[in-house]
């Protein structure tokens, strides 16, 4: 067992020794540590083993040295022999080197000279090369200076760009190039300032030229419209090439032939059409735009330009305070606006992005709202229809001009409808003065016609047709007065005036027809109706004039259908069209006629009142004069002569066939009723205290004359005693007092068959008390007469009974 352990230990020591011999010295530590980790005293055995290994190696070394010692000795002997030869060779080399140095000294000096020349040549070549690089830079910089002096700023910026990107980088190491590079930004700023100054001058200049630009554009648009109108009229005769109109050049037809506006009519037709570019130098804008684009600051330039143009737009849109006084004020206003937007349109199409369609549309919408507000305000101040019409024409040309540049103008045409209403108002005011003058100058008598030429002249002015009058011999009279054909003519003139406004509004015939009819209706129902009403109410218009006015309105009413035909012929719109507006003249003239009739009744009653005021009854007279009062006979004669005038009222076979009879009958009945009422009021006047029987008898004579007048049929057409019934109240009252039939009155009171049915107890009582007062006045003498005493008692009895009837009615 001990032997086995000894063998294992020896084997382990061999392995460790082999590992120590074969490994690096730095790794021996772990190997040696394992010796101490084994069995006790193992290191001693290892040390013994190690000493044995060392001795073994020493023996091997010694053997090797003994083997190579003779060779080493031989080598040393050989080296000692070579030493002498080496010293000899060293001497020869040293001598050879000395001789070589002496021989190459001259060559060395010449070589140094060659080297120096080569260096100079190289420096010269480098200098020439650098000069070739610098000269273009200097030339470019010199060219830049020349461009700046000649104000070719865009070219100068291009030169700067070339200097910075191409030329200066090649020679950037030189100081003069650094100075140039430092100067270029400053030069750029100077160019920006100069170009901006030019732009400001341009903006100031364009404000002055906008008026001329706009005037030219509007004139060309007007010539274009006139030319198109002429071609459209000739198109019905022959076929023509459709003209293509351009505001930026001459007018051409589609086949390419040159055509001038209104050729042969105006000398200006041969002149070349001017454009905005011909009138305005836009080069400052282009130059400044290019400069700022090159400088990379285009957005700043665009913002500045747009801001300034917006400010100018607000100034242009500000009208003069007295613009509404003359058409030139409106024309200048429109010219400036058109000029502004023509310039903007040119900038829009000539540059890329300086202004955009969105920007111009925004400007136009802002301007359009302001324009409409200005025109709406200033047109309201205008009271001259001719000025309003010229304003309308200007607005149309203004709209057509801007529409040609692509701006929407529908709101302007909508505004024209408001202006049309203003135009109609001014027309109505003007025609009101015309109608008043016609009415003031009219003699209100039938038109005398001496010859057939005069008759044809009247008929040509007014559509009058009457077979009976045409059959009459000359001289003859037409039923209407001179104002009728004048009024008819003036109505047609207003239709023409309204038609002028409707032209060029791009409206259909139906819409124009509707405009004309509405304008005519306004004239008839407002202006003419008001003038007729005022005329009828004038104090100096008498019954004869009122009768003539009724005749005139009747004929004007009949002429309304001819006015409708007149409008139809103008517009070519059939009157059967569903939406066609009808003329309201019928109601206008009917109302005027009714007003005239009412005025006739009123004036008749006023005249009757004037005659009644002349009455001078002696209410205490004992007996009547035996004849009617003078004032009443004058009144009846006046009424007779007045009602004869009514025979002249129109009585044609039409809708107004019974008008004359109706008006005359109504007037006569009204006059009789008013006369009866006035006479009754005279009897019952509270200021009248006493009435004698003689006064009653005299009053009865007057009433008899009134009844005779009523029964004489002063106006034909009354049936039976209809007119006499106007005096029935007076007749029954007077009969009651004349016959003194109180017993019958009191007995039959309230019966429908009563003889005194129309006598009111209160009326009878009031009149009886007036007579009772008269009886009391003569009481001293009447007490000696039995009849008078009996009559007095009867009166008192009747008075009591009448009072009881009155009290019964009131209760």
C-alpha positions in Angstrom: 0.0 0.0 0.0 2.9 2.4 0.9 4.6 1.5 -2.3 1.6 2.3 -4.4 1.2 5.7 -2.8 5.0 6.4 -3.4 4.6 5.5 -7.0 1.6 7.8 -7.4 3.5 10.6 -5.7 6.5 10.2 -8.0 4.2 10.2 -11.0 2.5 13.4 -9.9 5.9 15.1 -9.4 6.9 14.2 -12.9 3.8 15.7 -14.3 4.3 18.9 -12.3 7.9 19.2 -13.5 6.9 18.7 -17.1 4.2 21.3 -16.7 6.7 23.7 -15.2 9.1 23.1 -18.0 6.4 23.5 -20.7 4.4 26.5 -19.4 5.1 30.2 -19.0 6.7 31.4 -15.9 3.7 33.5 -15.0 1.5 30.5 -14.8 3.8 28.5 -12.4 2.0 29.8 -9.3 -1.0 27.5 -9.4 1.1 24.5 -10.2 3.4 25.1 -7.2 0.4 25.7 -5.0 -0.9 22.2 -5.8 2.4 20.7 -4.4 1.5 22.2 -1.0 -2.1 21.1 -1.2 -1.1 17.4 -1.4 0.1 15.1 1.3 2.3 16.4 4.1 6.0 16.6 3.4 5.2 16.2 -0.3 7.2 19.4 -1.0 10.3 17.9 0.4 10.0 15.0 -1.9 9.2 17.4 -4.8 12.3 19.5 -3.9 14.4 16.4 -4.0 12.9 15.5 -7.3 13.5 19.0 -8.6 17.2 18.9 -7.5 17.6 15.7 -9.3 16.1 17.2 -12.5 18.4 20.2 -12.3 21.5 18.0 -12.0 20.3 16.0 -14.9 20.0 19.1 -17.1 23.4 20.5 -16.0 24.9 17.2 -17.2 23.2 17.6 -20.6 24.4 21.2 -20.9 27.9 20.2 -20.1 27.8 17.5 -22.7 26.6 20.0 -25.3 29.3 22.5 -24.5 32.0 19.9 -24.8 30.6 18.9 -28.1 30.6 22.5 -29.6 33.7 24.0 -28.0 36.2 23.2 -30.8 33.9 24.9 -33.4 33.7 28.0 -31.2 37.5 28.3 -31.0 37.8 27.9 -34.7 35.4 30.8 -35.3 37.2 33.1 -33.0 40.5 32.4 -34.8 38.8 33.2 -38.2 37.4 36.6 -36.8 40.9 37.7 -35.7 42.1 37.1 -39.3 39.3 39.2 -40.8 40.0 42.1 -38.5 43.1 43.1 -40.2 41.4 43.1 -43.6 38.5 45.2 -42.3 40.8 47.9 -41.1 42.6 48.0 -44.5 39.2 48.3 -46.3 38.1 51.1 -44.0 41.1 53.1 -44.9 40.5 52.6 -48.6 36.8 53.7 -48.2 37.8 56.8 -46.3 40.3 57.8 -49.0 37.8 57.1 -51.8 35.1 59.2 -50.0 37.5 62.2 -49.6 38.4 62.1 -53.3 34.7 61.9 -54.2 33.8 64.8 -52.0 36.4 66.9 -53.5 35.3 66.0 -57.0 31.5 66.6 -56.3 31.8 70.0 -54.6 31.4 71.8 -57.9 28.5 69.6 -59.0 26.8 70.3 -55.7 27.0 74.0 -56.2 25.6 73.7 -59.7 22.9 71.4 -58.5 21.8 74.0 -55.8 21.6 76.6 -58.6 19.4 74.3 -60.6 17.2 73.7 -57.6 16.8 77.4 -57.0 15.9 78.0 -60.7 13.4 75.1 -60.5 11.8 76.6 -57.4 11.5 80.0 -59.1 9.9 78.4 -62.2 7.5 76.6 -59.9 6.6 79.8 -58.1 6.0 81.6 -61.3 3.8 78.9 -62.6 1.8 78.9 -59.4 1.5 82.7 -59.6 0.2 82.6 -63.2 -2.2 79.9 -62.2 -3.5 81.9 -59.3 -3.7 85.0 -61.4 -5.8 83.1 -63.9 -8.2 82.2 -61.0 -8.3 85.8 -59.6 -8.7 87.7 -62.9 -12.2 86.3 -63.6 -13.2 87.2 -60.0 -12.0 90.8 -60.5 -13.6 91.0 -63.9 -16.9 89.8 -62.4 -16.7 92.2 -59.6 -15.9 95.0 -62.1 -18.9 93.9 -64.1 -21.0 93.9 -60.9 -20.0 97.5 -60.3 -21.0 98.5 -63.9 -24.3 96.7 -63.5 -25.1 98.6 -60.3 -24.2 101.9 -61.9 -26.4 101.2 -64.9 -29.3 100.0 -62.5 -29.3 96.5 -63.9 -30.1 95.1 -60.5 -31.4 91.7 -61.5 -28.2 91.0 -63.6 -26.1 92.3 -60.7 -27.8 89.8 -58.4 -27.0 87.0 -60.9 -23.4 88.2 -61.0 -23.3 88.2 -57.2 -24.6 84.7 -57.1 -21.9 83.6 -59.6 -19.2 85.3 -57.5 -20.4 83.7 -54.3 -20.9 80.2 -55.6 -18.3 79.8 -58.4 -15.5 82.4 -58.4 -14.9 83.5 -54.8 -14.6 79.9 -53.5 -11.7 79.3 -55.9 -9.7 82.1 -54.4 -11.3 82.5 -51.0 -7.9 82.4 -49.3 -7.0 85.9 -50.5 -7.8 89.0 -48.5 -9.3 90.9 -51.4 -11.8 88.1 -51.9 -12.7 88.1 -48.3 -13.4 91.9 -48.6 -15.5 91.2 -51.7 -17.5 88.5 -49.9 -18.1 90.9 -47.0 -19.4 93.6 -49.4 -21.8 91.4 -51.3 -24.6 91.2 -48.5 -24.4 95.0 -48.2 -24.8 95.4 -52.0 -27.8 93.1 -51.8 -29.4 95.2 -49.2 -28.8 98.3 -51.3 -30.4 96.6 -54.3 -33.4 95.6 -52.2 -33.8 99.2 -50.9 -33.4 100.7 -54.4 -35.9 98.2 -55.9 -38.4 98.8 -53.1 -38.1 102.5 -53.7 -38.8 101.9 -57.4 -41.9 99.8 -56.4 -43.1 102.6 -54.2 -42.7 105.0 -57.1 -44.6 102.6 -59.3 -47.5 102.3 -56.7 -47.7 106.1 -56.5 -47.7 106.3 -60.3 -50.3 103.7 -60.8 -52.7 105.6 -58.6 -52.4 108.5 -61.0 -52.8 106.3 -64.1 -55.6 104.1 -62.9 -58.2 106.7 -64.0 -56.8 106.7 -67.6 -56.5 102.9 -67.6 -60.1 102.5 -66.4 -61.3 105.1 -68.9 -59.6 103.3 -71.8 -61.0 99.9 -70.7 -64.5 101.1 -70.3 -64.4 102.9 -73.6 -63.3 99.8 -75.3 -66.0 97.7 -73.6 -68.6 100.2 -74.7 -67.3 100.1 -78.3 -67.3 96.4 -78.1 -70.9 96.3 -77.0 -71.9 98.8 -79.7 -70.1 96.7 -82.3 -71.8 93.6 -81.1 -75.2 95.3 -81.2 -74.5 96.5 -84.8 -73.5 93.0 -85.8 -76.5 91.5 -84.2 -78.8 93.9 -86.1 -77.1 93.0 -89.4 -77.2 89.3 -88.6 -80.8 89.2 -89.6 -79.8 90.4 -93.1 -76.8 88.3 -93.8 -74.3 85.9 -92.1 -71.3 87.3 -90.5 -68.3 85.9 -88.8 -68.6 86.2 -85.0 -66.2 88.8 -83.7 -63.7 87.9 -81.0 -63.1 90.9 -78.9 -59.9 91.4 -77.0 -59.2 94.3 -74.7 -55.4 93.6 -75.1 -55.3 94.1 -78.9 -57.2 94.6 -82.0 -60.5 92.9 -82.7 -60.4 89.9 -85.0 -63.0 87.8 -86.6 -62.9 84.1 -86.4 -61.5 83.8 -89.9 -58.5 85.9 -88.8 -59.4 89.1 -90.7 -58.8 92.5 -88.9 -62.0 94.4 -88.0 -62.2 97.7 -86.2 -65.0 98.9 -84.0 -67.5 101.0 -85.9 -65.3 101.0 -89.0 -66.0 104.0 -91.2 -67.9 105.8 -88.5 -65.2 107.1 -86.2 -61.6 108.0 -86.9 -60.6 106.3 -83.7 -61.6 103.0 -85.1 -58.4 102.7 -87.1 -56.2 103.4 -84.0 -54.6 100.5 -82.2 -56.3 99.4 -79.0 -54.3 100.5 -76.0 -53.7 98.0 -73.2 -52.8 98.5 -69.6 -49.2 97.6 -70.5 -49.2 100.4 -73.1 -50.4 102.9 -70.5 -48.4 101.7 -67.5 -44.7 100.7 -67.2 -44.8 97.5 -65.1 -41.0 96.9 -65.2 -40.5 98.1 -61.6 -42.9 95.4 -60.4 -41.2 92.7 -62.5 -37.7 93.9 -61.5 -38.5 94.0 -57.8 -40.2 90.7 -57.9 -37.2 89.1 -59.6 -34.8 90.7 -57.2 -36.7 89.6 -54.1 -37.1 86.1 -55.7 -33.4 85.9 -56.3 -32.7 87.1 -52.7 -35.0 84.4 -51.3 -37.3 87.1 -49.8 -40.2 86.8 -52.3 -42.8 86.3 -49.6 -41.9 89.6 -47.9 -42.3 91.3 -51.3 -45.6 89.7 -52.0 -47.0 90.6 -48.6 -45.8 94.2 -49.0 -47.3 94.5 -52.5 -50.7 93.0 -51.5 -50.9 95.2 -48.3 -50.2 98.4 -50.3 -52.7 97.5 -53.0 -55.3 96.8 -50.3 -54.7 100.3 -48.9 -54.9 101.8 -52.4 -58.1 99.8 -53.0 -59.7 101.4 -50.0 -58.6 104.9 -51.2 -60.0 104.2 -54.7 -63.3 103.0 -53.3 -63.8 106.2 -51.3 -66.1 108.5 -53.3 -66.1 112.3 -53.4 -68.8 113.9 -51.4 -70.5 115.6 -54.4 -70.2 112.6 -56.7 -74.0 112.3 -57.1 -74.3 115.8 -58.5 -72.9 115.0 -62.0 -72.4 112.0 -64.2 -68.7 112.9 -64.4 -68.3 112.2 -60.7 -69.6 108.7 -61.2 -67.5 108.2 -64.3 -64.3 109.2 -62.5 -65.2 106.9 -59.7 -65.8 103.9 -62.0 -62.7 104.7 -64.1 -60.5 104.5 -61.0 -62.0 101.2 -59.8 -61.8 99.6 -63.3 -58.2 100.9 -63.7 -57.3 99.4 -60.3 -58.6 95.9 -61.2 -57.3 96.0 -64.8 -53.8 96.5 -63.3 -54.4 93.7 -60.8 -55.6 91.4 -63.6 -52.5 92.1 -65.6 -50.3 91.5 -62.6 -52.2 88.2 -62.0 -51.5 86.9 -65.5 -48.1 88.5 -66.1 -46.5 87.2 -62.8 -46.6 83.9 -61.1 -47.9 84.1 -57.6 -47.4 87.8 -56.9 -51.2 88.1 -56.7 -53.4 85.1 -56.8 -57.0 84.6 -58.0 -58.0 84.2 -54.4 -56.4 87.5 -53.5 -58.1 89.4 -56.4 -61.4 87.7 -55.6 -61.1 88.9 -52.0 -60.3 92.4 -53.1 -63.2 92.4 -55.6 -65.7 91.1 -53.0 -64.6 93.8 -50.6 -64.7 96.4 -53.3 -68.1 95.2 -54.6 -69.7 95.5 -51.2 -68.3 99.0 -50.9 -69.3 100.0 -54.4 -72.9 98.8 -53.9 -73.2 100.7 -50.6 -71.8 103.9 -52.2 -74.0 103.7 -55.2 -77.0 102.9 -53.1 -76.3 106.0 -50.9 -75.5 108.4 -53.6 -78.2 107.4 -56.1 -80.8 108.1 -53.4 -79.7 111.7 -53.5 -80.4 112.0 -57.2 -83.7 113.5 -58.3 -82.9 113.8 -62.0 -84.1 110.8 -64.1 -81.6 111.6 -66.9 -78.8 111.5 -64.4 -80.1 108.2 -63.0 -80.3 106.8 -66.5 -76.7 107.8 -67.3 -75.7 106.3 -64.0 -77.4 103.0 -65.0 -75.5 103.1 -68.3 -72.2 103.6 -66.5 -73.0 100.8 -64.1 -73.7 98.5 -67.1 -70.5 99.4 -68.9 -68.6 99.1 -65.6 -70.1 95.6 -65.0 -69.5 94.5 -68.5 -65.9 95.7 -68.4 -65.0 93.9 -65.2 -67.0 90.8 -66.3 -64.7 90.7 -69.3 -61.8 90.3 -66.9 -63.5 87.4 -65.0 -64.9 89.3 -62.1 -68.4 88.3 -61.0 -70.9 91.2 -61.3 -74.3 89.6 -60.6 -74.7 91.8 -57.5 -74.2 94.9 -59.6 -77.1 93.9 -61.9 -79.2 93.2 -58.7 -78.3 96.7 -57.6 -79.6 98.0 -60.9 -83.1 96.8 -59.8 -82.8 99.1 -56.8 -81.6 101.9 -59.1 -84.5 101.1 -61.4 -86.9 101.7 -58.5 -85.1 105.0 -57.8 -85.3 105.8 -61.5 -89.0 105.1 -61.5 -89.4 107.4 -58.5 -87.6 110.3 -60.2 -89.7 109.6 -63.3 -92.9 109.7 -61.3 -91.8 113.0 -59.7 -91.0 114.5 -63.0 -94.2 113.3 -64.6 -96.2 114.6 -61.7 -95.0 118.1 -62.6 -95.8 117.4 -66.2 -99.3 116.3 -65.4 -99.9 119.3 -63.1 -98.8 121.6 -65.9 -101.1 119.9 -68.3 -104.0 120.2 -65.9 -103.3 123.8 -65.2 -103.1 124.7 -68.9 -106.3 122.7 -69.9 -109.4 124.7 -70.6 -111.7 121.8 -69.7 -113.8 122.1 -72.8 -114.3 119.8 -75.7 -111.5 119.9 -78.4 -112.6 121.9 -81.4 -111.6 120.4 -84.7 -111.9 122.6 -87.8 -110.4 120.4 -90.5 -109.7 116.8 -91.2 -106.0 117.3 -90.7 -106.6 118.6 -87.2 -108.8 115.6 -86.5 -106.2 113.2 -87.8 -103.6 114.9 -85.7 -105.6 114.4 -82.6 -106.4 110.8 -83.5 -102.7 110.1 -84.1 -101.9 111.3 -80.6 -104.9 109.6 -78.9 -106.9 106.5 -79.9 -110.3 108.0 -80.3 -112.9 106.3 -82.4 -116.6 107.4 -82.6 -118.7 106.6 -85.6 -121.2 109.3 -85.0 -118.6 112.1 -84.5 -116.7 110.8 -87.6 -119.9 111.3 -89.7 -120.4 114.9 -88.5 -119.3 117.7 -90.8 -116.4 120.0 -89.9 -116.0 121.9 -87.7 -116.9 119.6 -84.9 -116.0 119.0 -81.3 -114.5 115.9 -79.7 -115.9 115.1 -76.2 -112.6 115.1 -74.3 -110.5 118.2 -73.5 -107.0 118.9 -74.7 -105.4 117.3 -71.7 -106.5 113.8 -72.7 -104.2 113.3 -75.7 -101.4 115.1 -73.8 -101.8 112.7 -70.8 -101.9 109.7 -73.2 -98.8 110.9 -75.0 -96.9 111.5 -71.7 -97.8 108.0 -70.5 -96.3 106.6 -73.6 -93.2 108.8 -73.1 -92.8 107.3 -69.6 -93.0 103.8 -71.1 -90.2 104.8 -73.5 -88.2 106.3 -70.6 -88.7 103.0 -68.6 -87.7 101.0 -71.6 -84.4 103.0 -71.9 -83.5 101.8 -68.4 -84.3 98.2 -69.2 -81.9 98.1 -72.1 -78.6 96.2 -71.6 -79.8 94.7 -68.3 -79.5 91.2 -69.8 -83.1 90.5 -69.0 -85.7 88.5 -71.0 -88.5 90.1 -72.9 -91.0 88.9 -70.3 -89.1 90.6 -67.5 -88.8 93.8 -69.5 -92.5 93.6 -70.2 -93.2 93.2 -66.5 -90.9 96.2 -65.7 -92.7 98.4 -68.2 -96.1 97.4 -67.0 -95.2 97.9 -63.3 -93.8 101.4 -64.1 -96.9 102.3 -66.0 -99.1 101.0 -63.2 -97.2 103.2 -60.7 -97.6 106.2 -63.0 -101.4 105.6 -63.3 -102.2 104.5 -59.8 -100.0 106.8 -57.9 -98.9 109.8 -59.9 -101.8 110.4 -62.3 -104.3 109.3 -59.6 -102.8 111.8 -57.1 -102.8 114.6 -59.6 -106.4 113.9 -60.6 -107.4 113.8 -56.9 -105.6 117.1 -56.2 -107.1 118.6 -59.3 -110.6 117.6 -58.3 -110.2 119.1 -54.9 -108.9 122.5 -56.1 -111.3 125.3 -55.2 -111.3 126.9 -58.7 -112.6 123.7 -60.4 -116.2 124.2 -60.9 -119.1 121.9 -61.9 -118.4 122.3 -65.6 -114.8 121.4 -65.1 -115.7 118.4 -63.0 -118.1 117.2 -65.6 -115.3 117.5 -68.2 -112.9 115.6 -65.9 -115.4 112.8 -65.7 -115.6 112.7 -69.5 -111.7 112.8 -69.7 -111.2 110.0 -67.3 -113.7 107.9 -69.2 -111.8 108.2 -72.4 -108.5 107.6 -70.7 -109.9 104.5 -69.1 -111.0 103.3 -72.5 -107.5 104.0 -73.9 -105.8 101.7 -71.3 -106.2 98.7 -73.7 -104.2 100.6 -76.3 -101.5 101.2 -73.8 -101.3 97.5 -73.2 -101.1 96.9 -76.9 -98.4 99.6 -77.1 -96.3 97.7 -74.5 -96.9 94.4 -76.2 -95.7 95.8 -79.5 -92.5 97.0 -77.8 -91.6 93.8 -75.9 -93.3 91.2 -78.2 -94.7 89.5 -75.2 -98.2 88.2 -75.7 -100.8 89.6 -73.2 -102.1 86.1 -72.8 -98.9 85.1 -71.0 -99.6 83.7 -67.6 -97.4 86.0 -65.6 -98.1 89.2 -67.6 -99.0 92.1 -65.3 -102.2 93.9 -66.2 -102.6 97.7 -66.2 -104.5 99.1 -63.3 -105.7 102.2 -65.1 -109.3 101.1 -65.0 -109.4 101.4 -61.2 -107.4 104.7 -61.3 -109.8 106.4 -63.6 -112.9 104.9 -61.8 -111.6 106.3 -58.5 -111.0 109.7 -60.1 -114.4 109.6 -61.6 -116.0 108.7 -58.3 -114.1 111.5 -56.6 -115.2 114.0 -59.3 -118.8 112.8 -58.9 -118.5 113.2 -55.1 -117.0 116.7 -55.6 -119.9 117.5 -57.9 -122.4 116.6 -55.2 -120.4 118.5 -52.6 -120.1 121.6 -54.8 -123.8 121.5 -55.7 -124.7 121.3 -52.0 -122.3 124.2 -51.3 -124.0 126.2 -54.0 -127.4 125.4 -52.6 -126.2 126.5 -49.2 -125.0 129.8 -50.7 -128.5 130.4 -52.1 -130.1 129.4 -48.8 -128.0 132.0 -47.0 -129.6 134.6 -49.2 -133.1 133.7 -47.9 -134.7 136.6 -46.0 -138.0 135.4 -44.7 -140.2 137.7 -42.7 -141.3 135.1 -40.1 -143.9 137.3 -38.5 -145.7 138.2 -41.7 -149.5 138.0 -41.5 -149.9 136.6 -45.0 -147.8 135.4 -47.9 -146.7 137.5 -50.9 -148.5 135.1 -53.2 -145.3 134.2 -55.1 -142.2 132.2 -54.4 -139.2 133.8 -52.8 -136.6 135.3 -55.3 -133.6 133.4 -53.8 -135.4 130.1 -54.4 -136.3 130.9 -58.0 -132.7 131.7 -58.6 -131.6 128.5 -57.0 -134.0 126.5 -59.2 -132.8 128.2 -62.3 -129.2 127.5 -61.3 -130.1 123.8 -60.8 -131.8 123.6 -64.2 -128.9 125.1 -66.1 -126.4 122.9 -64.1 -128.2 119.6 -64.9 -128.3 120.5 -68.5 -124.5 120.3 -68.5 -124.8 116.6 -67.6 -126.1 115.9 -71.0 -122.5 116.2 -72.2 -121.4 113.2 -70.1 -120.3 110.2 -72.3 -123.0 107.8 -73.1 -121.3 105.3 -75.4 -122.3 101.7 -75.9 -119.8 100.2 -73.6 -119.4 99.4 -69.9 -120.1 103.1 -69.1 -123.3 103.4 -71.1 -125.5 104.5 -68.2 -122.9 106.7 -66.6 -124.3 110.0 -67.7 -127.8 109.2 -66.4 -126.5 107.7 -63.2 -124.3 110.7 -62.4 -127.0 113.2 -63.3 -129.7 111.4 -61.4 -127.5 111.0 -58.3 -126.5 114.6 -58.5 -130.1 115.7 -58.9 -131.4 113.5 -56.1 -128.6 114.7 -53.8 -129.4 118.3 -54.6 -133.1 117.9 -53.9 -132.4 116.0 -50.7 -130.0 118.6 -49.5 -132.4 121.4 -50.4 -135.2 119.7 -48.5 -133.0 119.2 -45.5 -131.8 122.8 -45.6 -135.3 124.1 -45.8 -136.4 121.9 -42.9 -133.4 123.0 -40.8 -134.4 126.6 -41.6 -137.8 126.0 -40.1 -136.5 124.2 -37.1 -133.6 126.6 -36.4 -133.3 127.2 -32.7 -132.5 130.8 -33.3 -135.9 131.2 -34.9 -138.3 131.8 -32.0 -141.6 132.7 -33.7 -143.3 131.7 -37.0 -146.6 133.1 -38.2 -149.1 131.3 -40.4 -148.3 133.8 -43.1 -144.7 132.8 -43.0 -145.8 129.1 -43.2 -147.8 130.0 -46.3 -144.9 131.8 -47.9 -142.6 128.9 -47.1 -145.2 126.6 -48.6 -145.1 128.5 -51.9 -141.3 128.0 -52.0 -141.7 124.2 -51.4 -144.3 124.1 -54.1 -141.7 125.5 -56.5 -139.3 122.9 -55.4 -141.9 120.2 -56.0 -142.6 121.6 -59.4 -138.9 121.6 -60.2 -138.7 117.9 -59.1 -141.8 117.0 -61.2 -140.4 118.7 -64.3 -137.9 115.9 -64.7 -134.7 118.1 -64.8 -132.8 114.9 -65.3 -134.3 112.1 -67.4 -134.5 108.6 -66.0 -136.4 109.0 -62.8 -139.4 106.7 -62.3 -142.7 108.3 -61.3 -142.5 110.8 -58.5 -139.2 109.5 -57.1 -137.5 112.9 -57.2 -140.5 114.5 -55.5 -140.1 112.1 -52.6 -137.1 114.2 -51.5 -139.6 116.9 -50.4 -142.2 114.5 -48.8 -141.2 115.3 -45.3 -141.6 119.1 -45.9 -144.8 118.6 -47.8 -146.5 116.5 -45.1 -145.4 118.9 -42.3 -146.6 122.0 -44.2 -149.9 120.3 -45.1 -150.4 119.5 -41.5 -150.1 123.1 -40.5 -151.8 124.6 -43.5 -154.9 122.4 -43.2 -154.5 122.3 -39.4 -155.5 118.7 -39.4 -154.2 117.7 -36.0 -157.1 115.4 -35.2 -156.2 113.2 -38.2 -152.5 113.3 -37.4 -153.1 112.4 -33.7 -155.6 109.7 -34.6 -153.6 108.0 -37.3 -150.2 108.4 -35.7 -148.2 105.2 -35.9 -150.4 103.8 -38.6 -148.7 102.8 -41.9 -151.5 104.4 -43.8 -151.3 107.6 -42.0 -151.6 110.7 -44.2 -148.8 112.4 -42.2 -146.6 109.3 -41.8 -143.3 111.3 -42.4 -144.1 114.0 -39.8 -142.1 113.4 -36.6 -143.9 114.5 -33.4 -140.8 116.3 -32.2 -140.6 118.2 -35.5 -144.3 119.1 -35.3 -144.0 120.1 -31.6 -141.0 122.4 -32.3 -142.7 124.2 -35.1 -146.0 124.4 -33.2 -144.3 126.0 -30.2 -142.9 128.7 -32.5 -146.4 129.4 -33.7 -147.7 129.2 -30.1 -145.3 131.9 -29.1 -146.7 134.1 -31.9 -150.2 133.6 -30.6 -149.2 134.5 -27.0 -147.8 137.8 -28.4 -151.3 138.7 -29.7 -153.1 137.4 -26.6 -154.5 140.8 -25.4 -156.5 141.2 -28.6 -157.2 137.6 -29.3 -159.1 137.2 -26.0 -162.0 139.3 -27.4 -162.3 136.9 -30.4 -163.8 133.6 -29.7 -162.2 131.9 -32.7 -158.8 132.9 -31.6 -159.4 131.7 -28.1 -160.5 128.4 -29.4 -157.5 128.1 -31.6 -155.2 128.9 -28.7 -156.8 126.3 -26.6 -156.4 123.8 -29.5 -152.8 124.6 -29.8 -152.2 124.0 -26.2 -154.1 120.8 -26.3 -152.1 119.6 -29.4 -148.9 120.7 -27.7 -149.6 118.5 -24.7 -150.5 115.5 -26.9 -147.4 116.0 -29.0 -145.3 116.2 -25.9 -146.8 113.0 -24.6 -146.0 111.3 -28.0 -142.4 112.6 -27.8 -142.0 111.4 -24.2 -143.5 108.1 -25.2 -140.9 107.8 -28.0 -138.0 108.7 -25.7 -139.1 106.2 -23.1 
